């Protein structure tokens, strides 16, 4: 069973940067596609970015294209989300998800990101 733990959230001013990490254990991360999702108060959870198991393919929500970068280090069993030029509307709880065909999805507990002056 895969366990995911997010870290790196916090309070940042508009225009600032944060790097989120998603550390995994319990299984081999390279077998899973992974993604970052976020949920703001009163809103549904939305996909932010995803990356294939090999790391060769990525996709981003239009709202974060050009500002966020997803990456992974399979040797360290960790997925990252580099967030630059942060905006107040990026404020949300950010979740990491791992998925593999034929198996259940795995989620982390989330990390709060607050963008405010």
C-alpha positions as a Python dict, from the first residue, in 0.01 Angstrom:
ca = {
    (1, 'X'): (0, 0, 0),
    (2, 'X'): (130, 341, -98),
    (3, 'X'): (151, 622, 156),
    (4, 'X'): (187, 985, 51),
    (5, 'X'): (293, 1278, 268),
    (6, 'X'): (288, 1635, 135),
    (7, 'X'): (503, 1915, 271),
    (8, 'X'): (625, 2260, 176),
    (9, 'X'): (306, 2460, 209),
    (10, 'X'): (283, 2788, 394),
    (11, 'X'): (206, 3157, 373),
    (12, 'X'): (360, 3350, 86),
    (13, 'X'): (307, 3695, -62),
    (14, 'X'): (164, 3740, -412),
    (15, 'X'): (437, 3692, -667),
    (16, 'X'): (630, 3460, -441),
    (17, 'X'): (726, 3097, -480),
    (18, 'X'): (683, 2770, -296),
    (19, 'X'): (799, 2417, -364),
    (20, 'X'): (572, 2137, -255),
    (21, 'X'): (701, 1786, -200),
    (22, 'X'): (512, 1458, -191),
    (23, 'X'): (714, 1183, -28),
    (24, 'X'): (590, 830, -84),
    (25, 'X'): (655, 500, 84),
    (26, 'X'): (519, 148, 92),
    (27, 'X'): (552, 81, -279),
    (28, 'X'): (758, 174, -582),
    (29, 'X'): (662, 521, -700),
    (30, 'X'): (783, 461, -1054),
    (31, 'X'): (485, 230, -1107),
    (32, 'X'): (242, 520, -1055),
    (33, 'X'): (137, 828, -1244),
    (34, 'X'): (109, 1114, -999),
    (35, 'X'): (-61, 1448, -979),
    (36, 'X'): (-125, 1753, -770),
    (37, 'X'): (-478, 1867, -692),
    (38, 'X'): (-609, 2157, -488),
    (39, 'X'): (-924, 2250, -307),
    (40, 'X'): (-1015, 2600, -201),
    (41, 'X'): (-1281, 2669, 64),
    (42, 'X'): (-1629, 2619, -80),
    (43, 'X'): (-1496, 2483, -408),
    (44, 'X'): (-1453, 2141, -558),
    (45, 'X'): (-1116, 1974, -575),
    (46, 'X'): (-945, 2044, -905),
    (47, 'X'): (-649, 1901, -1090),
    (48, 'X'): (-344, 2125, -1105),
    (49, 'X'): (-74, 1917, -1272),
    (50, 'X'): (5, 1556, -1347),
    (51, 'X'): (309, 1360, -1454),
    (52, 'X'): (346, 1015, -1606),
    (53, 'X'): (520, 734, -1423),
    (54, 'X'): (836, 786, -1629),
    (55, 'X'): (825, 1162, -1593),
    (56, 'X'): (834, 1215, -1967),
    (57, 'X'): (479, 1349, -1996),
    (58, 'X'): (320, 1633, -1801),
    (59, 'X'): (-7, 1824, -1811),
    (60, 'X'): (-121, 2142, -1641),
    (61, 'X'): (-441, 2324, -1569),
    (62, 'X'): (-470, 2637, -1780),
    (63, 'X'): (-473, 2849, -1466),
    (64, 'X'): (-119, 2742, -1369),
    (65, 'X'): (52, 2693, -1705),
    (66, 'X'): (379, 2881, -1722),
    (67, 'X'): (388, 2929, -1343),
    (68, 'X'): (388, 2578, -1196),
    (69, 'X'): (619, 2288, -1276),
    (70, 'X'): (562, 1928, -1173),
    (71, 'X'): (855, 1690, -1151),
    (72, 'X'): (947, 1362, -991),
    (73, 'X'): (1252, 1181, -863),
    (74, 'X'): (1170, 811, -868),
    (75, 'X'): (1496, 726, -696),
    (76, 'X'): (1383, 938, -401),
    (77, 'X'): (1017, 833, -433),
    (78, 'X'): (920, 1198, -433),
    (79, 'X'): (706, 1421, -650),
    (80, 'X'): (746, 1800, -654),
    (81, 'X'): (540, 2101, -751),
    (82, 'X'): (736, 2421, -804),
    (83, 'X'): (498, 2714, -783),
    (84, 'X'): (613, 3056, -903),
    (85, 'X'): (435, 3388, -946),
    (86, 'X'): (177, 3283, -693),
    (87, 'X'): (-158, 3458, -687),
    (88, 'X'): (-420, 3488, -412),
    (89, 'X'): (-644, 3259, -615),
    (90, 'X'): (-386, 2982, -575),
    (91, 'X'): (-477, 2967, -207),
    (92, 'X'): (-598, 2615, -131),
    (93, 'X'): (-513, 2286, 29),
    (94, 'X'): (-287, 2100, -212),
    (95, 'X'): (-307, 1723, -238),
    (96, 'X'): (-84, 1468, -401),
    (97, 'X'): (-238, 1166, -575),
    (98, 'X'): (-84, 849, -714),
    (99, 'X'): (-268, 629, -960),
    (100, 'X'): (-201, 300, -1131),
    (101, 'X'): (-424, 117, -1378),
    (102, 'X'): (-626, -151, -1205),
    (103, 'X'): (-554, -27, -856),
    (104, 'X'): (-715, 226, -625),
    (105, 'X'): (-599, 587, -614),
    (106, 'X'): (-385, 699, -321),
    (107, 'X'): (-406, 1045, -168),
    (108, 'X'): (-197, 1239, 78),
    (109, 'X'): (-339, 1440, 367),
    (110, 'X'): (-281, 1777, 200),
    (111, 'X'): (-73, 2086, 271),
    (112, 'X'): (-212, 2439, 303),
    (113, 'X'): (-92, 2709, 66),
    (114, 'X'): (-198, 3064, 144),
    (115, 'X'): (-110, 3352, -86),
    (116, 'X'): (-173, 3683, 82),
    (117, 'X'): (-9, 4016, 151),
}
